[in-house]
Amino acid sequence: MKQIGIKDINDIFVGNAEYDNGPTGCTVIISEKGFVAGVDVRGGAPGTRETDVLKPENMIEKVHCVFLSGGSAYGLDCASGIMEFLEEKNIGFDVGVAKVPIVCGAVLFDLNLGDSKVRPDKNLGYNACKNAYNNNFKEGSFGAGIGASVGKLYGLNSAMKGGIGIYGIQVGDLKVLSIVAVNALGDILDNGKIIAGLRNDENKFLGTEKEMIKNYNKTENLFGQNTTIGAVITNAKFNKAEMNKIASMAHNGFARAIRPSHSIFDGDTIFTLSTGKINADISAVGMLASITMENAIINGVKKADSKENLITYKDLKK
């Protein structure tokens, strides 16, 4: 078993684009031939596009791009630029009079970090695709992770910076890689230890779960402040029903690295994407999906740089 990166998986293009003055951004994962894909939405406040096409009973078999974006529901506008870019490259589902790109995506809320009027749009989606073909992808405070934050139970003053991360594993000829934009209500844990999250004035971790239990009888509307979104990419061959099941198993990675995860105030969503090259056991791939997702979450936080003066993992390690 060895660790791999994006360039180790054939036939995919991954790219970021950002508006630094947001800060907000978009990340795209493109397949010219199309992915067999699945999705599992667990959070209580999701923002998604074209997830219904991934139901096993529906006609479309492959998608050409999955995007992750900031901007809350406004960020869904990125899809227009992505579709324009893919159509220019003659990529899409052939309907006779045109090739229609099948573009799925999910958004997170980052409007509270800086200028809420700066949002991902058609231009940003188009540029993310251009950057994907130029191998322009970085972890940390880039793409969909540029405006992400974590540990927001008591607001941004006690929160920390989130980010976008990847982690991949190869076993024999099987490859599984996760990419995730970490923007959680809860804390981020590495081997059971909090590494980023809710802090007091002395930068000591309070423990979001402990604080929620202590204040169980207090209600507060935290809607829109959160959501972790990601995708698992594999070269293993599965149908849509199986890819949906792998997406479900991948959420174990969320549960191990984010506490709490899947709250009513998070829109936690995971896509699964198959390039269909090799045969593999679904349970083994699902297990690797959860392992890679857990580690991608950790990487996204560890590699994040400060935006709008938000404290980072790197700051606490100095």
Buried (B, 14 or more C-beta within 10 A) or exposed (E): EEEBEBEEBEBBBBBBBBBEEBBBBBBBBBBBEBBBBBBBBBBBBBBBBBBEBBBEEEEBBBBBBBBBBBBBEBBBBBBBBBBBBBBEBEBBBEEEEEBBBBBBBBBBBBBBBBEBEBBBBBBBBBBBBBBBEEEBBBBBBBBBBBBBBBBBBBEBEBBBBBBBBBBBBBEEEBBBBBBBBBBBBBBBBBEEEBBBBBBEEEEEBBBBBEBBEEEEEEEEEBEBBBBBBBBBBBBBBBEBEBBBBBBBBBBBBBBBBBBBBBBEBBBBBBBBBBBBBEEBEBEEBBBBBBBBBBBBBBBBBBBBBEBBEBBBBBBBEE
